[in-house]
Amino acid sequence: MKIGGRSKTSTAKAKRPNAVRGTSIENRLVRTSTLATFVEVTMVPDQRLPRRTSVVDRSTASICGPAVLPRDTGAGSERAGTPRRRFAGAATGAEAQPHGASATNATTTPRRNFADESIANVLAISGGKLLPGGMGLHDRVTPSSMTASVPRSATFDLLVSICTLWIASGFFLDAWAHGHVPVESFFTPYHGVFYSGMLALVFVIAFFALRNRRRGYAWKDALPAAYRIPVWGFAIFLAAGIGDLLWHELLGIEEGVDALLSPTHQGLGLGIFFLASGPINSALRERDRLRSVAQYLPLIFSLATWILLAHFGTAYAFDPAAGRTNAPPAIGAFSPHYLTAVTIGYYKIGTGVLIVLFQSLLMAGFALFVAAQFRTPPGTLVLLFLLGNTPAAAAFTNDTPLLITVMLMSVAAGAAGDFLIARVDPSRERVAQYRLFGIAVPVVYFATYFIVTAVTDRLWWDWNVVLGATIWAGVIGLGLTFLTLPAPSRR
């Protein structure tokens, strides 16, 4: 390969870039670094033995080294084994000349200055069409305009995650209001809480998008790549918000479970679910650079938003109701209401155990996701469970000790999970530790529930039911590890 000109060893005749329609272009323009301009590269076969047919990725990688180019170019990205060479000149023949070969460079022909030609080459190839970022023929080409999308911003991730958590928490304030105070209009302070959170989120995203647009990025690239799908949550939320207004005006105000299952409320939750996925996608792309709890806050807030949304749609399956406050009427042996009392008791126990299974699935699922994808510092799961569970418990606690119980459950299960992450490093490559982690988190979560409930409210469940439900919680967590572990390779 040779920078500029035609290679004497190349059998193919490279044609100069031409703006004339129909003229083929065999020379390629590549960028040797994020700050350098485009340089013309002539493709020739690899001269090393064994010979290989040269392709764009191999050829550009041999001159670009660790330069960062867009992800879809396949060349110039820093990865293991990528040649890192610098060139001080050009030599005859196709073999690249490393920097410092003074004897060779002294005898070579003078280098061409491609800085003056690069813009003309780019414009010639573009055929007069608009360039990246909406640039015209006479606009200045900048590094930012050549980038596929803006890089990740930790501040942006944090602000988006705070807004989505704000909105999801506001949902539970509104849910509490539907069950405790008269709600006769769409325009209530409870609706104002989560709709103001959405306005704040619109402001944050619009501010960053406009700022990046002024820096030269195209509109479609004005937000980090991790947000290309999540921003569709705005459209979903807007449609559901208008529908909620019409729903309330035409069909009335929902009460109780109706408010949880309202299609427009579920649409609002779906929109926030999409928007909260942005910081999660961003953290997955940068997982190797995250270290402290502060750096993990956008991920924690967004995952807590997802937990809250799951609780909001299934609030009727939040509390197993094993405390004596929620016990069914006493069963009289020869009472005319005997069969009714027995039926209600069986129904409440069965429903309570199913709630244990569902909540175990939820807690273990989020914990296993964190353990499989990240190496989080101590305190991550404690904070995640507290933020994801406390607003729901506050909305539905009423006169029971449910709020303090759920907070203690969250701290205990989160601390157990954080301890195992720090000590045994559960991951999908460490199968035994991963399965232990999957069992421990839901077991500790509901063991704490039964202990705290027994102390604060006393249990009306039989001890067989209590122990059996706790074992089932562990079985659910173990089952999730089988579903999330990769399949063993076949030999």
N, C-alpha and C positions, 0 to 999 in steps of 0.2 A: 504494500500500500504506500502511497505517496501523497503528501499534502500539496494540492495545487498541480496544475499542468497535466500532462499525459505521462503515464508510466511507460518506460521503454520496454519493459518486459511484458506488458499487457498485450494480449492478442486481440482484445476488443477495442474498437475505436470509440473513445469517449467523446460525446458531443457537448459543446458548450451550452449552458443554459440559454434557452431562447423563449421569448414571449410569443413567438409566432404560433398560431394554433396548428396543431397536428405535428409539431416538431417533438420528437422523443427526447427525453432527457435521461442520460445514463449516469451522469455525474450526480452525486448526492451532496446535500448540504447538511452538515452536522455541526453541533455546537460543542466546543471543547471544554466549556465550564459554564456555570450559570451566569458568569459575568462577561464571558467572551462572546464575540459575534459569530455568525455562521461562517464556516469554512468549507470550501469545495473539496470533495474527496473522490478520487477515482478508484473504482473497485477493481482489484486484480486477484488472481488465485493466491492462496497462502503459499509462501515459498518454503516453509519449514516442512521437514519430512516427519511422518508421512503426509503427503499433500492432501489438502481438503479444499473443496470448492468454497470460495469466499461468499459469505452472506452478510447482510447489513449488520446484524448483531455482532458477529465476530470481527468484522472489519472496523466498525466504529468503536468497539470496545478496546481494540488494540491501540487506538490513538487517544481515546477519551479518558481512559483510566477511571478514576473515581468520580468523574464529573457527574453531577446530578441532572438528569433530563427527565421529561415526563415519563410516567410509569409505562405507557404503552409503546415507547420506542424500543425497549429491550436493550438499549445500549447506554453506557455511561453511568449506570447506577453502581453504587459502591457495594460490592459483594465479595465473598471469599474467592480468591483465585483470579480476580480481575487484574489485568496488567496495569501497572501504574508507571507510565513513561512520560517524559517530557522531551520535547524536540526543540533543538536549537537551529535547525536548518533542514534542508532536504538534500538527499543524496540520490545519485542515479541508481536505478534498480528499484525493486519493490520492497526491499527489506527496510524496516523502520530503523532510524538512527537515534539512539538514546542521547539524552542531554549529557554534555560533558565530553563527547567524542570530538575533541578539538582537532585532532589530526584529520578526521574525515570531514568535519565541517569546514575546515580551512580550504579544502579543495573543491567544495561544492559550489554550485552556482548560487548567486544571491537569492535570498528568500523573497517571494512576492508578498506584498502587503495586501492581505485580504480584507483589512478593516475598511478600506475605501470601496471595495467591490461587493461586500456582503449584502448591503441594503439593496443595491441594484440587482443582485442575483435573486434575492428573495422576492422583490417586486416583479422581476421578470418571470419567475416561476408562477407567481400568483396570478399572472395574466391580468393585472389591474383590478382584481377582486379585493374585497375588504379583507384585512388581515385579522389575526386573533385580537379579541378585545374590542371589535368594532372599529379598528383603525383604518384609515384611508391611505392612499398612496403617499401622501406628503406628511403623514403623522410620524412622530418619532417612535422607533421600535425600542422598547424597554424590556429588561428581563422579566418584569412582572407580566407583560402582555404575552409572553411566550410560554408562561406557565399554565398547566392545565386547569388548576384551581388554586385558590389561596391556601397557604399552609394552615395547619391546625393552630388554633388560638386557645390556650388554656383559660384565659379570661372569658372568651366567648362561651366555651363549654360550661364554665361555672355559672355564668349569668343565665344561660338557657335552662340549666338544671334547677337553679333556684326558682325560676319562674314556673316551671312545670310542677315542682313540688308545692309551690304556693297554690297553684290552681287545683291540684288534686286534694290538698288539705281543705280548700274552700268547698269542694264537693261535699265533704263530710259535715261541714258547718251547715250547708244547705239541707243535707239529709236529716240532720238533727232537728232543724227548724220544721221540716215537713212532718215530723212526728211529735213535736212538742209545742209549737206556737201556731196560731192561725196564719195561714199563708193564702192570701186571696188575690195576689197579683204577681205578674212576672217581675215587676220592678220592686225588688226587696233588697235590703242590705246584705242578705245572705247570697243572693245572686251577684251582688256587686263585688263581693270578695273575690270569687274566682274569675269573673269577667274583667276585673281590674288587673288580675294576674295575667290574663291573656293580652290586655293592652300593653302591659309592661314587656311581655315577650315580643309583641309586634314591634315595639320601639327598639328593643335590643337587636333583633334580627335586621330591621330596616337600617339602623345606624351602621352596623358592620357591613351590610351589603353596599350601601351608598359610599361609605369610606373606601371600600375595596374597588368599587367602580371608578371612583376618581383617581385611584392609583393605576388604572389601566386595564383592569380585568373585565372580561365580558360579563354580562348580567348572569348568564348561566354558571359562571365560575366565580361569582362574587362571594360565595359562601364555601367553606371547606367541603371536600368531596363527601365526607361522612354525612352531610345534611341534604344531599340531593333528593333522597326519598323522604326523610322525615318532614321536610317543609310542606309536603302535601297534607300534613295534619292541619294546616291553616284552613284549607278548603273544606276539609271534613268538619272541623269545628265550626266554621262559619255557617255551613249548611245546616248542621245540627242546632246551632244557636237560633237561627231564624225559624227552624221547625219547632223548637221548644217554645218560642214566643207564640207562634200560631197554635200549637198544641194547647197551651194554657188558655189562650183566649177563646178557642173554639170548643175544647173538650173538658176544660176545667183543670184544677190543680190536683196533682197526685198526692196521695197520703200513704204512709207506711211502706209496705213492700212494693206498691205500685210505683213509687218514686224511684226505686232501685231498678225496676225492669222497664221503665219508660224507654221506648225506642230512641227518643231524642236525647235523653240523658246518656244512654249507651253510646250514641253517636258523639256526644261531647267527650266522653271518656276515650273513645277510639281516636279522636283527633289528638288528644294529649298523649296517648300511647305512642302515636307516630312521632310527635315532636320530641318526646323524652328519649326516643331511640337515638337521636343525634349525638349527645354526649357519650352514650354507650358505644356507638360505632366508632367514635373518635378515640375512646379509651382502648378499644380493641386494636386499632391501628397503631397506637403508641404504647402498647402494654409493656414493652421492654424498657421504657424510659420512666415509668411511674414508680415511685419509691415510697414517699411519705403519705400519711393520711390526708394531708392537705392536697396533694396531687391527685388523690383518689376521690376527692369530694364530688366532682361532677358525676363520676360513675355512681357513687353512693346515693346522691340525691336523685338521679334518674332511675336507678333500680328501686329506690324507695317509692318513687312515683308509680312505677309499675305495680309494686305490691299494693299500694293504696288503691289503685284502679281495680285490681283483682278483688280486694276487700269490698270496694264500693258496689261492684256488680253482684257480689255474693254475701252481702252483709247478714242475710238470714242464716248463713252457715259460718258464723264467726265464733260464737261462744258455745261450747258443748253443753253449758247449763248444768254442770254436775253439782253446783252448790245447792244447799238446802233452800235458799230463797226461790229457786226455780223448780222445786220438787212438785210433783203432781199431788192431788188430794190423797189422803191416807186411805188405804184399802181396808174396809171393814169386811170381816169374814162372811157374815150373813146379812150384809147390807144390800138393799135393792140396787145400789149403785156399784156393786162389786165388779161386775164385768166391765163397766165403763171405766172404773178406776184402774183396773188391770190393763185395759187397752191403752189408756192414756200413758200409764207408766212404761209399758213396752215401747210405745211409740216414741216417747221422749228419750228413752235410753238408746233405742236404735238410731234415732236422729243424731243424738249426741256423739255416738261412736262414729257415725259417718262424717260428722264435722271434724272429729279428731283426724280421721284419715285424710280429709280434704286439706285441712290446715297443715298437716305433716307433709303432704305433697307440695304445698306452696313453699313452706320454709326450707325443706330439704332441696327443692328444685333450685331456688335462688342461691342457696349456699353452695351447692355443687357447681353451679355455673361460675361463681366467683372462684372457687378452688381450682376448677379445670382451666380457666382462662387467664388467671392472674396470680401473682405472688404478693398478696396483700399484707400490709403491716398489721400488728395487733391493734384492735379497736375498730377495724373496718366493719366486721359483721355485727358487732354490738351497735354501732351507729346506724347501720343499715336496718336492722330489725326494729330499733327504737323508732326511727323516723317512719318506717313502713307500717308499723302496727299501732302506735300510740294515737294518732288522730282518729282511727276507726274505733278504738276502745273508748276514747273520750266521747264520741258521738253516741255510743250505745250503752254506756255504763249505767245510766240512771241512778238508782239507789243501791246498787251492788258494788262490791269491791273490784269490779272487772278492770278498771283502769290501772290500779296498782298491780293487779295480778298480771296483766298483759305486759306491763313494763318490766316486771321482774322476770317473766318468761323470756322476754326479748334479750335482756341483759345476760341471763344464764346461758341460753342457747348460743348467743353471739360470742360470749366469752369462751365457751367450750369449743366452738368452731375456730375462733382465732388461736386458741391454744394448740389445737391439732395442726393448723396450718403452719404455726411457728415451729412445732416440735417434730412432727412426722412428715410434713410436706406432702399432703395428699394431692395427687394428680392422676391423670388418666394413664400415665406411665408407671405409677406406683399403685397397682391395683388394690392390694390389701389395705393400704392406708386410705385410699380413696373410698373403699367400701366401709371402713370403720368410720370415716368422717360422715358418710351418708347416713349411717345408722345413728351416730351420736347426736347430731343436731336435733332431729325431731324427737328423739327419746328424752333428751334434756329439756326440750321445750315443753313437753306435756307432763313430764315428771314434776317439773316446777309448777305447772298449772295445778296438778292435783294436790301437791304439798301446800301451796299457798291457799288454795280454796279450802282445804281441810282446816287450816289454821284460822282463816278469816270468816268463813261462812259455813263450815262443816259440809261434808259430802253426803248426798243422799244415794249415790251409786254404791252398789255392793263392791267389795274389794276385788271380787273376781272380774267385774267389769272394768274397774280401774286398772288392774294389772294387765288384763287382756288388751285394753285400748292402748296402753303404753307400749306393749310388745308390738301391736299392729303399727304403731307409729314408726318403730324401727324397721319393720318389714317394708313399709312404704319407702323409706329412705334407701334401704338395700336394693329394692326393686328398681329405683331410679338409677342406681349406679350401673346396673346391667343394661339399662336402656341407653345410657350416655357413654358407656365405654366403647371404644372402637372394636369392630369385629376382629378376631385373631386371623392372622394371615394363613392362607392355605399353602401347604407344602406337599 
